[in-house]
Amino acid sequence: MRLHYTLGPVQTFVAQARKTQDFWAGSFLLSWLAGQAIYAVHTHGGKLILPSVVDDQNRLIDDLVNAIDSAKHGKIWPNELHMASLPNRFAADVPEDFDPALCTQAVEETWEKLSQIIWERYVRPIASIGKDTEAIWRRQVGHFWEQKWVISDLFTDLDRRKSWRTHIVPPEPGGKCTLMGSFQELSGHTRGVLQKSFWDLLARQVEGYLIRENEQLCAVAFIKRVLPLVADEVIGRVPQQYPSTRFLAAIPWLQSLPHTPEVHRDIASYVELVQSSCSGYRGDEAKSIPVLTKELSSASPVRTLATLKSDFFDRSSFEDKEFLEQHKICNQRQLLQALDRVTGHKQVGVPGRFYAMLLMDGDRMGDHLKKQEPRFISAALRRFNSVAEKIVAGFCGVTVYCGGDDLLALVPLDSALNAAEDVKKAFGTCFMEVDLALRPSISAAIIYAHEATPLKAVYGKIQQLLDEVAKNTIGRDAVAVAVWKGSGVALEWSLPWQKLYYGQEHVVDILVQEYQKQVFNSSFIYNIQQRYIKSGNFKIMEDGFWKKVLVAEYQKNAERKLPIDQVEALIDRLTHACTCFRRDENGAIRIIPDKFSIEGLKYIKFLAEKGVE
């Protein structure tokens, strides 16, 4: 018989994050706990259909399941578990006498073990300062996870089961958690001296920096936050430092720092001053990005600079009272002068402010599972999972989750689109290697977000961008991008993957290069928008005339000296980037008539300027 199982909540739990480490921990906890249910099936005679976690000899091949197996035998899996690799739902063929309660019991017991270690070590010693802290802890830990399962040959029956609302969460009174706003914070106090005393003590219990000033967490959020401190006792080795959004935004800057004696001298002076006068300055965020660590010469001061917390790259950090107190900084002016000498070099400048979040998901996988042999699909996805994370790492990104047909990653601004394209190609290649009549495609969403934008908001938006835009509006097998600045979403652009190319040319790459070479500029983009697109004038022009008008518009500027054939080629690329496409029900790509959009050119301008206004 076939078992279908799911563990939740998913989207809200992952999204409730203030730091990238929260973001990673939420996804990892879900994957690890789902792995307990998977392991229960594996050890009781079941055979996983989706995902595939064993090879042809029934040997475990997934690192996370191997870590679970090692823990069950009192050992620690030697490999670092830096990525969530198992989906929150699975399908398996199980013996007739298999009891699905084995899955739910495995999850509950493991969660209880983890939470008890954290309670005893960090919370219990100060619980007496709180008001009913232990009762709050037990209530939240005991009623958080929602597990559902069905026995059915149909993959869709699990979705029907999920629609039955049988999981009732107890009421949560009192002051609320700053991370998971519907849950009561652990102190039980509502503001005041006692609440502050509780959280000051708990912050010291967990090495201070893990809990910010004015942060009050519920039990589940606290477990998520301190997971790296106890993981080696129940899970295995996990990253102790996870790159922040600020560090991810600074990666292109670190990579571009010139290796000249003058720049190296000023970097070395600044780093030495930080090391001699500040406490807690070491970040080691680059450790999670091996390609970057390898790229930065071990003898270079740039390598040493990259070991600092990324806050030390930014001048505005020294205006933050909490930052100054946390790092015991008394020579603020001297540090600023040293940093200004570094960024004052013409070829250096200041670090960027934007990073990219990448979300990818297979198209109509449910339909493919119903119509085609699941084990072939599972085999292809197993290959995909093994290569996708390596592709992201090659672009100096970090994969938060890659399991089944889904991928979630954080990537530097300048490499996100190329990383997405390479992952898309790998997805197609993996399915070419198995015997399927119809091969699924994959869609992607990319949000370029300002480093200070709340992760919860970015994650919520990227879900909508993928589902409603790339899949529903464009028709799948597509990519949708958005730029989120301080005031909100500044642009959106979407198109089928194939239309990133004009002939053999990659439109985005070529136009970014031409913008950077001043072949065209923001004024030309603005004029196209105001005079022709926003006004609707393009609608009354025939195709040939439209091109002639834009060529004439370009040549109005006497400083532009391109030969006419190069001007026409440029206008062809720009027009292509303004054209709106969608895929019809038969998979054919159609041009949407009477619709042009400047969003593609705004996106190219953003990439060319690296998000700098």
Secondary structure, 3 states (H helix, E strand, C coil): CEEEEEEECCHHHHHCCCCHHHHHHHHHHHHHHHHHHHHHHHHCCCEEEECCCECCCCCECCHHHHHHHHHHCCCCCCCCCCCECCCCEEEEECCCCCCCHHHHHHHHHHHHHHHHHHHHHHHHHHHHHCCCHHHHHHHHHHCCCEEEEEECCCCCHHHHHHCCCCCCCCCCCCCECCCCCCCECCCCCCCHHHHHHHHHHHHHHCCCCCCCCCCCCCHHHHHHHHHHHHHHHHCCCCCCCCCCHHHHHHHHHHHHCCCCHHHHHHHHHHHHHHHHHCCCCECCHHHHCHHHHHHCCCCCHHHHHCCECHHHHCHHHHHCHHHHHHCCCCCHHHHHHHHHHHHCCCCCCCCCCEEEEEEEEECCHHHHHHHCCHHHHHHHHHHHHHHHHHHHHHCCCEEEEEECCEEEEEEEHHHHHHHHHHHHHHHHHHHHCCCCCCCCCEEEEEEEEECCCCHHHHHHHHHHHHHHHHHHHCCCCEEEEEEEECCEEEEEEEEEHHHHEECCEEHHHHHHHHHHCCCCCHHHHHHHHHHHHCCCHHHHCCHHHHHHHHHHHHHCCCCCCCCHHHHHHHHHHHHHHHEEEEECCCCCEEEEEEEECCHHHHHHHHHHCCCCC
